Amino acid sequence: MESCSTVVSTTLAVFLVLHLGLIPIMAQQNKPEIGIAGQEVILKCRDIPHEKRVTWKYEYGSETSSLLTKLIFSKGKAAMTDRSEINSNSKDLRVLDLKLSDAGTYICESGSHRVTISLHVFKLTVSYDGHFLSNEVPELTLMQNSSHTLPDLNITLFNSNNSIVRPRILEKTQEKYILELKQLEATDSGTWMCHVQSASPLINWNISFDVKVLGFQNTDLERKYATADSTVILSWHLNFRKIKWKEGFTGQLNWKQQESATAHELLDFNVTARGEQHETKKSSRFQYEIRKPESTIELKLPKVHFNHSGQYQCQLAYNRRYVQSKIELVVMKVSANPAGPLPRGAEMTLTCQVSSPLPSNAHLRWERVNGTQTDIKKSKQNEVKVEVNVSAAGLWNCHLIEENDKKISLNYHVEEAPVWIIYVIIGASIGGSLLVFGLACLGIISGISWQRRRQRAKRMARARQYLLENKTCQCQHRLNK
């Protein structure tokens, strides 16, 4: 009875040992070696003594066809022979520049010892070879190959900031996944990660890839406010040095006063593959300077005028693809009508005006320094100017306000005219009135005198005519006698 019990216990123990020993073997068989196309992979030949000679074989085929075996280092056999090498110490097989077709079963043999490795190869390609312009939409293509049934993959993408990106699936088959990402920004440049998972076979792998986005560190549309006669610097910050862009590209800077107006080219530039930057000035339409800080295009207007306002657009071109960034320059000025000192009892109109319509969240506001609420005047939506009537001296400020933030301000000092100026004005007015009256009287007198001379001339003409007629009649009478 005891011997029977001992036999059962021994059998159970042997079964348990065999079962525990098979678990890691089964797990190892269910977990393939992962390789990435274009990279290298090292396949380990485990538990082989260093002094032993090994043979590596490659098997490929499918479940429905006969299994074919090729010796890797036999000339003209396996495709990866010219890209493979065996470590003389570890006997591991190193395959360089991995191809999608290299997937399959690799066998390491040494005498009766045999190690079988299943290689699962992924190939990840990025559209435009990973070189993009801002606002472009990249596509990722993930392909897989294995000698076993291809699994259904769970794919998660992480951007350069390690944030999850939700792609749109354009195509999905067992061999290929095509994913579409969101529009890229210049800040998206960096190393991205494609995380691939599968339950059977067990796959949990990260595939990194580089994304370079050429563009501006500015926003696509920026609005800049300036006061008339001030110095303005417009800047476009390029990111080609920051992202280590190794390709050449060109660009140009254009200006137009209105959206529908013809654009005028101010300069063009090019950046070589080595990062050398060259600019050429194109227009002399108005005075401006080109400044050359590193990786920046700068336009300086030493004394901005009202007609310098408009859209300034910097455009980059790479492989017949384009990206641009605009800066809209809005100029503000103030004026008075009538200009000059304000006489006592008189009024003048102060006008604050901008060169183009403001956004809905911005407005102009006149306010008197140390004044009251009644001394404040705001512009209405879509108005380009605001006027205020002034009847007393004082300092007035015009503010351009956007989202409760004062962007720019201009002041106008209304001065009261001195008393002597008032007397001069009154005297000039009286003198002017007297002069007009005198000229009017002189005109009337001259007119009356001219009229009298004319009447006298007419009477004399009639008298001569009468005398001439009377003399003619007397001569005729004498001849008749």
C-alpha positions as CSV (number, residue, x, y, z in Angstrom):
1,M,0.0,0.0,0.0
2,E,2.8,2.3,0.9
3,S,4.7,1.4,-2.3
4,C,1.6,2.2,-4.4
5,S,1.3,5.6,-2.6
6,T,4.9,6.3,-3.3
7,V,4.5,5.5,-7.0
8,V,1.5,7.8,-7.3
9,S,3.4,10.6,-5.4
10,T,6.4,10.2,-7.6
11,T,4.3,10.2,-10.8
12,L,2.6,13.4,-9.7
13,A,5.9,15.0,-8.8
14,V,7.4,14.1,-12.2
15,F,4.3,15.4,-14.0
16,L,4.4,18.6,-12.0
17,V,8.1,19.1,-12.8
18,L,7.5,18.4,-16.5
19,H,4.5,20.8,-16.5
20,L,6.5,23.6,-14.8
21,G,9.3,23.0,-17.2
22,L,7.1,23.2,-20.2
23,I,5.5,26.5,-19.2
24,P,8.5,28.7,-20.0
25,I,9.2,26.6,-23.1
26,M,5.6,27.1,-24.3
27,A,5.8,30.8,-23.4
28,Q,9.0,31.2,-25.2
29,Q,7.6,29.5,-28.3
30,N,4.5,31.8,-28.1
31,K,6.7,34.9,-27.8
32,P,8.5,35.5,-31.1
33,E,11.7,37.5,-31.5
34,I,10.8,41.0,-32.9
35,G,12.7,42.7,-35.7
36,I,12.3,46.1,-37.4
37,A,12.9,46.5,-41.1
38,G,16.0,48.5,-41.8
39,Q,17.5,47.8,-38.4
40,E,19.5,44.8,-37.1
41,V,18.4,41.9,-34.9
42,I,20.4,39.4,-32.8
43,L,19.1,35.9,-32.5
44,K,20.5,34.1,-29.6
45,C,21.7,30.5,-29.7
46,R,21.3,29.6,-26.0
47,D,23.1,26.9,-24.0
48,I,25.7,26.2,-26.7
49,P,29.3,25.7,-25.5
50,H,31.7,28.3,-26.9
51,E,34.0,25.6,-28.4
52,K,31.1,23.9,-30.3
53,R,30.5,24.5,-33.9
54,V,27.0,25.7,-34.9
55,T,24.9,25.8,-38.0
56,W,22.2,28.4,-38.5
57,K,19.3,27.4,-40.8
58,Y,16.4,29.4,-42.0
59,E,12.9,27.9,-42.6
60,Y,10.1,29.5,-44.4
61,G,6.8,28.4,-45.7
62,S,3.2,28.2,-44.6
63,E,0.8,25.8,-42.9
64,T,-0.5,24.6,-46.2
65,S,2.9,24.1,-48.0
66,S,5.9,21.9,-47.3
67,L,8.4,23.5,-45.0
68,L,11.6,24.5,-46.9
69,T,14.9,24.9,-45.1
70,K,18.0,26.9,-46.2
71,L,21.4,27.0,-44.8
72,I,22.2,30.7,-44.0
73,F,25.9,30.5,-44.7
74,S,25.8,28.2,-47.7
75,K,26.5,30.3,-50.8
76,G,23.4,31.2,-52.8
77,K,21.0,29.9,-50.2
78,A,19.2,32.1,-47.7
79,A,18.6,35.8,-48.7
80,M,20.1,37.3,-45.6
81,T,23.4,35.5,-45.9
82,D,25.3,38.6,-47.1
83,R,23.8,40.6,-44.3
84,S,24.5,38.1,-41.5
85,E,27.3,37.2,-39.2
86,I,27.9,34.8,-36.3
87,N,29.4,35.9,-33.0
88,S,32.4,33.5,-32.5
89,N,31.9,33.5,-28.7
90,S,28.2,33.5,-28.1
91,K,27.3,31.8,-31.4
92,D,24.4,34.4,-31.8
93,L,23.3,35.3,-35.3
94,R,23.3,39.0,-36.2
95,V,21.2,40.0,-39.2
96,L,21.8,43.5,-40.5
97,D,19.5,45.8,-42.5
98,L,16.5,43.6,-41.8
99,K,14.0,43.0,-44.6
100,L,10.3,42.2,-44.2
101,S,10.9,39.0,-46.1
102,D,13.5,37.9,-43.4
103,A,10.6,36.9,-41.1
104,G,10.4,33.1,-40.5
105,T,11.9,30.4,-38.3
106,Y,15.6,30.4,-37.5
107,I,17.3,27.2,-36.3
108,C,20.6,27.0,-34.4
109,E,22.0,23.4,-34.4
110,S,25.1,22.0,-32.7
111,G,25.1,18.2,-32.7
112,S,21.9,17.0,-31.1
113,H,21.3,20.5,-29.6
114,R,18.7,22.5,-31.5
115,V,17.3,26.0,-30.8
116,T,14.3,27.3,-32.8
117,I,13.5,31.0,-33.0
118,S,10.5,32.6,-34.6
119,L,11.3,36.0,-36.1
120,H,8.4,38.4,-36.5
121,V,9.3,41.4,-38.6
122,F,7.6,44.8,-38.7
123,K,8.1,47.5,-41.2
124,L,7.1,51.1,-40.4
125,T,7.1,53.7,-43.1
126,V,6.2,57.4,-42.8
127,S,5.0,59.5,-45.7
128,Y,7.4,62.1,-47.1
129,D,10.2,60.2,-45.4
130,G,9.2,61.9,-42.2
131,H,9.9,65.5,-43.5
132,F,6.8,67.6,-43.3
133,L,5.7,71.2,-43.4
134,S,3.4,72.7,-40.8
135,N,-0.3,71.8,-41.3
136,E,0.5,68.7,-43.4
137,V,-1.2,65.4,-42.5
138,P,1.2,62.4,-42.3
139,E,0.4,58.8,-43.0
140,L,1.9,55.8,-41.3
141,T,2.1,52.4,-42.9
142,L,2.8,49.4,-40.6
143,M,3.4,46.0,-42.2
144,Q,4.1,42.7,-40.6
145,N,5.4,39.3,-41.7
146,S,5.8,36.0,-39.9
147,S,5.9,32.3,-40.7
148,H,2.9,31.9,-38.5
149,T,-0.6,33.3,-38.7
150,L,-0.5,37.0,-38.5
151,P,-2.1,38.5,-35.4
152,D,-4.6,41.3,-35.0
153,L,-2.6,44.2,-33.7
154,N,-3.5,46.9,-31.2
155,I,-1.6,50.1,-32.2
156,T,-1.1,53.1,-30.0
157,L,0.8,56.2,-31.1
158,F,2.7,58.7,-28.9
159,N,3.9,62.1,-30.1
160,S,7.2,63.8,-29.3
161,N,5.6,65.1,-26.0
162,N,4.7,61.5,-25.1
163,S,1.0,62.3,-25.5
164,I,-1.3,59.7,-27.1
165,V,-2.4,60.6,-30.6
166,R,-5.6,59.2,-32.0
167,P,-5.1,58.3,-35.7
168,R,-7.7,57.5,-38.3
169,I,-7.5,54.1,-39.9
170,L,-7.5,54.3,-43.6
171,E,-6.8,50.7,-44.4
172,K,-6.6,47.5,-42.3
173,T,-5.6,44.0,-43.4
174,Q,-3.6,41.3,-41.7
175,E,-0.4,42.4,-43.4
176,K,-0.9,46.1,-43.5
177,Y,-2.2,49.0,-41.4
178,I,-2.4,52.5,-42.9
179,L,-3.1,55.3,-40.3
180,E,-3.7,59.0,-40.9
181,L,-2.6,61.5,-38.2
182,K,-3.7,65.0,-37.4
183,Q,-2.3,68.2,-39.0
184,L,1.2,68.7,-37.7
185,E,2.6,71.9,-36.1
186,A,6.2,73.0,-35.9
187,T,6.2,71.9,-32.2
188,D,5.5,68.3,-33.2
189,S,9.0,67.7,-34.3
190,G,10.9,65.0,-32.5
191,T,10.9,61.2,-31.9
192,W,7.5,59.6,-32.0
193,M,6.6,56.1,-30.7
194,C,4.4,53.4,-32.3
195,H,3.4,50.8,-29.6
196,V,2.4,47.4,-31.0
197,Q,0.5,44.8,-28.9
198,S,-0.8,41.3,-29.6
199,A,-2.1,38.7,-27.2
200,S,-1.3,35.7,-29.4
201,P,1.5,35.5,-30.2
202,L,2.6,37.7,-27.3
203,I,3.9,41.0,-28.7
204,N,4.6,44.2,-26.8
205,W,6.9,46.3,-28.8
206,N,7.8,50.0,-29.3
207,I,8.9,51.2,-32.8
208,S,10.3,54.7,-32.7
209,F,10.4,57.1,-35.7
210,D,11.5,60.6,-36.3
211,V,9.2,63.4,-37.4
212,K,10.6,66.7,-38.7
213,V,8.2,69.6,-39.2
214,L,9.6,72.6,-41.0
215,G,7.8,75.8,-40.2
216,F,7.5,78.9,-38.0
217,Q,7.5,79.3,-34.3
218,N,5.0,82.1,-35.0
219,T,1.3,81.4,-35.3
220,D,-0.3,81.1,-38.8
221,L,-1.8,84.6,-38.4
222,E,-0.5,87.2,-36.0
223,R,-1.8,90.7,-35.6
224,K,0.6,93.5,-34.7
225,Y,-0.5,97.0,-33.7
226,A,1.7,100.1,-34.1
227,T,1.3,103.8,-33.8
228,A,2.1,106.1,-36.7
229,D,5.8,107.3,-37.0
230,S,7.0,104.6,-34.6
231,T,9.6,101.9,-35.4
232,V,8.2,98.5,-36.1
233,I,10.0,95.1,-36.3
234,L,8.2,92.1,-37.9
235,S,9.8,88.8,-37.1
236,W,9.4,85.2,-38.4
237,H,11.2,82.6,-36.4
238,L,12.2,79.5,-38.4
239,N,12.8,76.2,-36.7
240,F,15.1,74.5,-39.2
241,R,18.2,74.7,-36.9
242,K,16.2,73.5,-33.8
243,I,15.0,70.4,-35.5
244,K,18.3,69.8,-37.4
245,W,16.7,70.0,-40.8
246,K,19.2,68.7,-43.3
247,E,17.4,69.6,-46.6
248,G,17.6,72.9,-48.5
249,F,14.5,75.1,-48.9
250,T,13.6,78.5,-50.2
251,G,11.3,81.3,-49.1
252,Q,10.0,84.8,-49.8
253,L,8.4,87.7,-48.0
254,N,5.4,89.5,-49.6
255,W,3.3,92.5,-48.6
256,K,-0.1,93.6,-49.7
257,Q,-2.2,96.4,-48.3
258,Q,-5.5,94.5,-48.6
259,E,-6.6,90.9,-49.0
260,S,-7.7,91.5,-52.6
261,A,-4.7,93.7,-53.6
262,T,-1.7,92.6,-55.6
263,A,1.2,91.3,-53.5
264,H,4.6,92.9,-53.7
265,E,7.7,90.8,-53.1
266,L,10.0,92.4,-50.5
267,L,12.7,89.8,-50.4
268,D,13.5,86.2,-51.2
269,F,15.8,83.9,-49.3
270,N,17.2,80.4,-49.4
271,V,18.7,78.0,-46.8
272,T,21.1,75.4,-47.9
273,A,21.3,71.8,-46.6
274,R,24.2,73.0,-44.4
275,G,22.0,75.6,-42.8
276,E,23.5,78.7,-44.6
277,Q,20.9,81.5,-44.9
278,H,21.0,84.0,-47.8
279,E,18.6,86.9,-48.4
280,T,18.0,89.2,-51.5
281,K,16.1,92.5,-51.2
282,K,13.5,92.8,-54.0
283,S,11.4,96.0,-53.5
284,S,12.1,99.7,-52.9
285,R,8.4,100.5,-52.6
286,F,9.0,102.0,-49.1
287,Q,11.9,102.2,-46.6
288,Y,12.7,99.0,-44.8
289,E,15.6,97.1,-43.5
290,I,16.4,93.3,-43.5
291,R,17.9,92.0,-40.3
292,K,19.6,88.6,-40.0
293,P,19.4,87.1,-36.6
294,E,20.0,83.4,-36.6
295,S,17.1,81.3,-37.9
296,T,15.0,84.5,-38.2
297,I,13.6,86.7,-40.9
298,E,13.2,90.3,-39.6
299,L,11.7,93.3,-41.4
300,K,12.3,96.7,-39.8
301,L,10.2,99.7,-40.7
302,P,12.1,102.7,-39.1
303,K,9.1,105.1,-39.4
304,V,5.9,103.4,-40.1
305,H,3.2,105.2,-42.0
306,F,-0.5,104.7,-42.3
307,N,-0.1,103.2,-45.8
308,H,2.5,100.7,-44.6
309,S,-0.3,98.7,-43.0
310,G,-1.5,95.4,-44.5
311,Q,-0.5,91.8,-44.6
312,Y,3.1,90.7,-44.5
313,Q,3.4,87.0,-45.5
314,C,6.5,84.8,-45.1
315,Q,6.3,81.7,-47.2
316,L,8.6,78.6,-47.2
317,A,8.8,76.1,-50.1
318,Y,10.2,72.6,-50.0
319,N,9.7,70.0,-52.7
320,R,6.9,72.0,-54.3
321,R,5.0,72.1,-51.0
322,Y,4.4,75.4,-49.2
323,V,3.7,76.8,-45.8
324,Q,3.2,80.4,-44.8
325,S,2.8,82.7,-41.8
326,K,1.1,86.1,-41.9
327,I,1.5,89.2,-39.8
328,E,-1.2,91.8,-40.2
329,L,0.1,95.2,-39.3
330,V,-2.5,97.6,-38.1
331,V,-1.5,101.3,-37.7
332,M,-3.2,103.8,-35.5
333,K,-3.1,107.6,-35.7
334,V,-4.9,110.6,-34.1
335,S,-5.7,114.0,-35.5
336,A,-7.7,117.2,-34.6
337,N,-10.1,119.4,-36.7
338,P,-9.4,122.3,-36.6
339,A,-5.7,121.7,-35.7
340,G,-3.9,124.0,-33.3
341,P,-4.9,125.7,-30.0
342,L,-8.5,125.7,-29.0
343,P,-10.1,129.2,-28.7
344,R,-12.3,129.9,-25.7
345,G,-15.9,128.9,-26.4
346,A,-14.9,127.0,-29.6
347,E,-15.0,123.3,-30.3
348,M,-12.7,120.9,-32.0
349,T,-13.1,117.2,-33.1
350,L,-10.5,114.6,-32.1
351,T,-10.3,111.6,-34.4
352,C,-8.6,108.3,-33.5
353,Q,-8.4,106.0,-36.5
354,V,-6.9,102.6,-37.5
355,S,-5.8,101.4,-40.9
356,S,-8.1,98.3,-41.1
357,P,-11.1,96.9,-39.3
358,L,-10.5,95.5,-35.8
359,P,-11.5,92.0,-34.7
360,S,-14.8,91.6,-32.8
361,N,-13.0,91.6,-29.4
362,A,-11.2,94.9,-30.0
363,H,-12.2,98.5,-30.0
364,L,-10.9,102.1,-29.8
365,R,-11.5,104.3,-26.8
366,W,-11.0,108.0,-26.2
367,E,-10.7,109.1,-22.6
368,R,-9.7,112.4,-21.0
369,V,-6.9,112.2,-18.4
370,N,-8.3,112.9,-15.0
371,G,-11.7,113.1,-16.6
372,T,-15.1,111.5,-15.8
373,Q,-17.1,108.7,-17.4
374,T,-18.8,111.3,-19.6
375,D,-15.3,112.0,-21.1
376,I,-15.1,108.4,-22.5
377,K,-16.0,107.5,-26.1
378,K,-15.8,104.0,-27.5
379,S,-15.9,102.8,-31.1
380,K,-18.6,100.4,-32.2
381,Q,-18.0,97.0,-33.7
382,N,-16.4,97.1,-37.1
383,E,-15.7,100.8,-36.9
384,V,-12.2,102.0,-37.9
385,K,-12.4,105.3,-36.1
386,V,-13.9,107.1,-33.1
387,E,-14.5,110.9,-32.8
388,V,-15.0,113.0,-29.7
389,N,-16.0,116.7,-29.6
390,V,-13.8,118.8,-27.2
391,S,-14.6,122.3,-25.9
392,A,-12.0,122.6,-23.2
393,A,-8.2,122.2,-23.0
394,G,-6.8,118.9,-21.6
395,L,-4.9,115.8,-22.3
396,W,-6.7,113.0,-24.2
397,N,-5.6,109.4,-24.7
398,C,-6.8,107.0,-27.4
399,H,-6.4,103.3,-26.5
400,L,-6.6,100.3,-28.8
401,I,-8.0,97.6,-26.5
402,E,-8.2,93.9,-27.2
403,E,-9.7,91.5,-24.7
404,N,-9.4,94.2,-22.0
405,D,-5.7,94.5,-22.8
406,K,-4.4,97.9,-23.9
407,K,-2.3,97.1,-27.0
408,I,-1.2,100.6,-28.0
409,S,-2.0,104.2,-27.0
410,L,-1.7,107.7,-28.5
411,N,-2.3,111.0,-26.7
412,Y,-3.3,114.4,-28.0
413,H,-2.8,117.5,-25.9
414,V,-5.6,120.1,-26.5
415,E,-4.1,123.5,-25.7
416,E,-6.2,126.6,-24.9
417,A,-5.5,129.6,-27.1
418,P,-3.8,132.6,-25.2
419,V,-5.9,135.7,-24.7
420,W,-3.8,137.8,-27.1
421,I,-4.5,135.3,-29.8
422,I,-8.2,135.7,-29.2
423,Y,-7.9,139.5,-29.6
424,V,-5.8,139.0,-32.7
425,I,-8.5,136.7,-34.0
426,I,-11.2,139.2,-33.1
427,G,-9.2,142.0,-34.6
428,A,-8.5,140.0,-37.7
429,S,-12.2,139.2,-37.9
430,I,-13.2,142.9,-37.6
431,G,-10.4,144.0,-39.9
432,G,-11.5,141.4,-42.4
433,S,-15.1,142.6,-42.1
434,L,-14.0,146.2,-42.6
435,L,-11.8,145.3,-45.5
436,V,-14.7,143.5,-47.1
437,F,-17.0,146.4,-46.5
438,G,-14.5,148.9,-47.9
439,L,-13.9,146.8,-50.9
440,A,-17.7,146.5,-51.4
441,C,-18.1,150.3,-51.1
442,L,-15.2,150.9,-53.5
443,G,-16.8,148.5,-55.9
444,I,-20.1,150.3,-55.6
445,I,-18.5,153.8,-56.2
446,S,-16.5,152.5,-59.1
447,G,-19.6,151.0,-60.6
448,I,-21.6,154.3,-60.2
449,S,-18.7,156.3,-61.7
450,W,-18.4,153.9,-64.6
451,Q,-22.1,154.1,-65.2
452,R,-22.0,157.9,-65.3
453,R,-19.1,157.9,-67.8
454,R,-21.0,155.5,-70.0
455,Q,-24.1,157.7,-69.9
456,R,-22.0,160.9,-70.7
457,A,-20.4,159.0,-73.6
458,K,-23.8,158.1,-75.0
459,R,-25.0,161.7,-74.8
460,M,-22.0,163.0,-76.6
461,A,-22.4,160.4,-79.3
462,R,-26.0,161.5,-79.9
463,A,-25.0,165.1,-80.0
464,R,-22.3,164.5,-82.7
465,Q,-24.8,162.5,-84.6
466,Y,-27.3,165.4,-84.4
467,L,-24.8,168.0,-85.5
468,L,-23.7,165.8,-88.4
469,E,-27.3,165.3,-89.6
470,N,-28.1,169.0,-89.3
471,K,-25.1,170.1,-91.3
472,T,-25.9,167.6,-94.0
473,C,-29.4,169.0,-94.4
474,Q,-28.2,172.7,-94.6
475,C,-25.7,171.7,-97.5
476,Q,-28.5,170.0,-99.3
477,H,-30.8,173.1,-99.1
478,R,-28.1,175.4,-100.5
479,L,-27.5,173.1,-103.5
480,N,-31.2,173.1,-104.3
481,K,-31.3,176.9,-104.4
